[in-house]
Amino acid sequence: MDYHKVAVSISPYEEWLSDVLMAELANIGYDSFAETGDGFEAYIQADSFHRKDVDKTLETYSGNFTFTVEEEFIKVQNWNEVWEKNYFQPLVIGGECLVRAPFHKDFPKCRFEIVIEPNMAFGTGNHETTSMMLEAILKENPEGKKVLDMGSGTGILSILASMKGASEVTAIDIDEWAVKGSMENAVRNNIKNITVLQGDASLIGNEKYDFVFANIQRNVLLRDIPAYSAGMNSGGKLFVSGFYLDDLEEIKHKALESGFMFNHYMEKNKWVVAVFDRQ
């Protein structure tokens, strides 16, 4: 699947505004972001791109700020080159998990080593939400447990859960390229107990999981948290991310009314991972 990149420059630059704009674009389908010195770059599936949506989002703040917008169409086969040149560097999470791409030649040794082919599926560990989710998994003991990874992207969370001893892992993503990439990344990391499915939370069916990881945008979480609850064993843990600190109370409210108890949250640059216990 092809993607569309929108590069937004803000003058005068304000970090808070950049954060707000990225959050608003995430709510209309943009699923990955990269900060730049004077703004950010946002990515959306090409068939979902509409320039008027971007202009409408920026218009709200145009009274005090000037925006420069550049667009670029990115074909799937160019994605590795884009990431290699611009974003994806070997990354160590929590002092014990290395995330790298096959093209990286110089990298440290860690207890867990995950090799990810970026392709068009997001989740390389460089974004705050992915890195915090990886940190959360490192602190947990999924050994012998069933794990569900919603919005699995590259499959990076599923792979680490398997490496830490999960008995079964189900990875679900609505994007066909993410599903293909997750399968390839599982093979690349010699993981044999991950089942990758294309679709949404309806695929949970009657299965029951001990851990659920969902790194998806806010609106999808608010819609699907009840489905996660129905698909979890009592005493299980839900980890949700992909939203900003300002959205935490709304996420908590939905989780509490769906049978969860709030445990704690982690925050990095206003992005949040919230952890809930299934009652």
C-alpha positions in Angstrom: 0.0 0.0 0.0 1.3 3.5 -0.9 1.5 6.4 1.5 1.3 10.2 1.4 3.7 12.3 3.4 2.7 15.8 4.5 5.5 18.0 5.9 4.3 20.9 7.9 6.6 23.9 8.9 5.3 26.2 11.6 6.3 29.9 11.9 7.0 30.9 14.6 7.7 27.4 15.8 5.9 26.3 19.0 6.4 22.7 20.3 2.9 22.7 21.9 1.3 23.6 18.6 3.2 20.9 16.7 2.0 18.3 19.3 -1.6 19.5 19.0 -1.6 19.3 15.2 -0.1 15.8 15.2 -2.8 14.7 17.6 -5.5 16.2 15.5 -4.2 14.6 12.3 -3.9 11.3 14.1 -7.6 11.5 14.8 -8.4 11.7 11.0 -6.2 8.8 10.0 -2.6 9.8 10.0 -0.7 7.0 11.6 2.9 8.0 11.9 4.8 11.1 12.6 8.4 12.4 12.6 9.4 15.6 14.3 11.5 18.1 12.4 13.3 21.3 13.5 10.4 23.6 12.7 7.4 21.2 12.6 6.7 17.6 11.7 6.0 15.1 9.0 2.8 13.1 9.0 2.0 9.9 7.0 -1.3 8.5 5.8 -2.4 5.8 3.4 -2.5 7.4 0.0 -6.1 6.5 -0.7 -7.1 8.3 2.5 -5.3 11.5 1.8 -7.3 14.7 1.3 -5.4 18.0 1.3 -8.6 19.9 2.4 -8.5 17.9 5.7 -5.0 19.2 6.4 -5.9 22.7 5.5 -8.9 22.6 7.7 -6.8 21.4 10.6 -4.3 24.2 10.2 -6.8 26.9 9.6 -7.9 27.0 13.2 -4.4 28.3 14.2 -3.7 30.4 11.1 -4.4 33.7 12.9 -1.2 33.6 14.9 0.9 31.2 12.9 2.1 30.7 9.3 2.2 27.2 7.9 4.2 25.8 4.9 2.9 22.5 3.7 4.8 20.1 1.3 3.4 16.8 0.0 5.1 13.7 -1.2 3.7 10.5 -2.6 5.7 7.5 -1.3 5.5 4.1 -3.0 5.9 1.0 -0.8 9.1 -0.1 -2.5 10.7 3.3 -1.6 9.9 3.0 2.1 13.1 1.3 3.3 15.2 4.0 1.6 13.2 6.7 3.2 13.6 5.3 6.7 17.3 4.4 6.2 18.2 7.9 5.1 16.0 9.8 7.6 14.7 8.1 10.7 15.5 4.5 11.6 18.6 4.1 13.6 19.5 1.2 15.9 17.7 1.7 19.2 18.2 0.3 22.6 15.0 0.1 24.8 15.3 -0.3 28.5 18.9 -1.2 28.4 18.1 -4.8 27.2 16.2 -4.7 23.9 17.9 -3.7 20.6 15.7 -2.8 17.7 17.5 -2.6 14.3 16.9 -3.1 10.6 18.7 -5.7 8.4 20.7 -2.9 6.7 22.3 -1.8 10.0 25.9 -2.8 10.3 27.0 -1.2 13.6 24.9 -1.9 16.7 25.4 -2.9 20.3 24.6 -6.4 21.8 21.5 -6.8 24.0 19.6 -9.5 25.7 16.8 -9.2 23.1 17.5 -8.3 19.5 14.6 -7.5 17.2 15.3 -7.1 13.5 12.6 -5.1 11.8 12.2 -4.4 8.1 10.4 -1.0 8.2 8.4 -1.3 4.9 5.1 0.6 5.2 4.1 -0.7 8.6 4.8 1.5 11.5 6.4 0.4 14.7 10.2 0.6 14.7 10.6 1.7 18.3 11.6 5.2 17.4 8.2 6.7 18.2 7.4 7.4 21.9 4.4 5.2 21.9 6.2 2.2 20.5 9.3 2.6 22.8 7.1 3.0 25.9 5.1 -0.1 24.9 8.3 -2.1 24.5 9.5 -0.8 27.9 6.2 -1.9 29.4 6.6 -5.5 28.0 10.2 -5.7 29.3 8.8 -5.1 32.8 6.1 -7.8 32.5 6.3 -11.6 32.6 4.2 -12.9 29.7 5.8 -16.4 30.0 3.1 -19.0 29.3 0.5 -16.4 28.7 -1.7 -15.6 25.7 -1.1 -12.2 24.2 -3.1 -10.0 21.8 -1.4 -7.2 19.8 -4.0 -4.9 18.2 -2.8 -2.5 15.5 0.4 -4.6 15.4 2.1 -2.7 12.6 5.5 -4.3 12.1 4.8 -6.9 14.7 7.5 -5.5 17.0 5.4 -5.8 20.3 4.3 -9.4 19.4 7.9 -10.4 18.7 9.2 -9.1 22.0 6.3 -10.8 23.9 7.1 -14.1 22.2 10.8 -13.6 23.0 9.8 -13.2 26.6 8.0 -16.5 26.7 4.4 -15.9 25.7 2.7 -19.2 24.8 0.6 -17.8 22.0 0.5 -14.4 20.3 -2.2 -13.0 18.0 -1.3 -9.9 16.0 -4.1 -8.0 14.3 -3.9 -5.1 11.9 -6.3 -3.6 9.4 -3.6 -2.8 6.9 -2.7 -5.6 4.5 0.9 -4.4 4.2 1.3 -4.5 8.0 0.1 -8.0 8.0 2.5 -9.1 5.4 5.4 -7.2 7.1 4.5 -8.8 10.5 4.7 -12.2 9.0 8.0 -11.5 7.4 9.4 -10.0 10.6 8.3 -13.0 12.7 10.2 -15.3 10.3 13.2 -12.9 10.3 13.4 -13.2 14.1 12.8 -16.9 14.2 9.4 -16.5 15.9 7.0 -19.4 15.4 4.1 -18.8 17.7 2.6 -15.6 16.3 -0.6 -15.7 14.3 -1.1 -12.6 12.1 -4.6 -11.6 11.0 -6.0 -8.8 8.9 -9.0 -7.0 10.3 -10.2 -5.2 13.5 -11.3 -6.1 17.0 -14.2 -8.2 15.7 -11.6 -10.9 15.0 -11.1 -11.4 18.8 -14.2 -13.6 18.7 -14.5 -15.9 21.7 -10.7 -16.0 22.5 -9.5 -15.0 25.9 -6.1 -13.3 26.4 -3.9 -12.5 29.4 -2.2 -9.5 27.9 -3.6 -7.1 25.4 -1.4 -4.4 23.7 -3.2 -1.8 21.6 -1.1 1.0 20.1 -3.7 2.7 18.0 -5.2 6.1 17.7 -7.6 7.5 20.3 -10.9 7.1 18.4 -10.2 3.4 17.7 -9.3 2.7 21.3 -12.5 4.4 22.5 -14.5 2.3 20.1 -12.7 -1.0 20.8 -11.9 -1.1 24.5 -15.1 -2.9 25.3 -14.1 -5.6 22.8 -10.7 -5.9 24.4 -12.4 -6.3 27.8 -14.7 -9.1 26.5 -11.6 -10.9 25.1 -9.6 -10.9 28.3 -9.2 -13.2 31.3 -9.9 -11.9 34.7 -6.6 -10.6 36.2 -5.2 -9.8 32.7 -3.6 -6.5 31.8 -4.4 -4.1 29.0 -1.8 -1.6 27.7 -3.1 1.2 25.4 -1.2 3.9 23.6 -1.3 6.1 20.6 -2.9 9.1 22.3 -1.8 12.3 24.1 -1.9 13.0 27.9 -4.9 15.3 27.3 -6.9 12.3 26.2 -6.1 10.1 29.2 -9.2 10.9 31.2 -11.5 10.0 28.3 -9.6 6.7 27.8 -9.7 5.9 31.6 -13.5 6.6 31.6 -14.1 4.2 28.8 -11.9 1.5 30.3 -13.4 1.8 33.8 -17.0 1.4 32.4 -15.7 -1.6 30.4 -14.6 -3.7 33.4 -11.1 -2.4 34.0 -9.3 -0.9 36.9 -6.7 1.8 36.3 -3.2 0.8 37.2 -0.8 3.5 36.1 0.4 5.4 33.0 3.7 6.4 31.5 4.3 9.6 29.6 7.0 10.8 27.1 6.7 14.0 25.2 3.0 14.1 26.0 2.4 10.7 24.5 1.0 8.1 26.9 0.8 4.4 27.6 -2.0 3.6 30.1 -2.2 0.3 31.9 -5.4 -1.3 33.2 -6.2 -4.5 35.1 -9.1 -6.7 34.0 -11.4 -7.3 36.9 
